[in-house]
Amino acid sequence: MKKFFLYALLLLVVACGSEEKTEVKDVPTASLSKSKNSDAFNQSFKEVMDNYFHLKDDFITESDTLINAFAGKMLVAVDSLKLNELKGDAGIVENAQSFAQSMSA
């Protein structure tokens, strides 16, 4: 029985004591290329996002007047979002219209 444990211990040391190391190569990520959507859509979406980020910051600082101002600006930007310029399959466009309508409600 002692020989069995000795061989098992020796096998464990040999298996775990390997000096072989594999190198992990960093694969550079592809930079963001030009958007597939039109410039008109990108500009209107940028306006929505800018107003959203201002609104988020105003909630953090608890500024009621700025919250009301940017909430109104964001609603106007969502309503004027150029979804007809959105490129993609019908499901993407329908989802975007649904989300825009739910934000306006």
ABEGO torsion letter per residue (X at the ends): XAAAAAAAAAAAAAAAABABBBBBBBBBBBBBBBBABBAAAAAAAAAAAAAAAAAAAAAAAGBAAAAAAAAAAAAAAAAABBAAABBEBAAAAAAAAAAAAAAAX
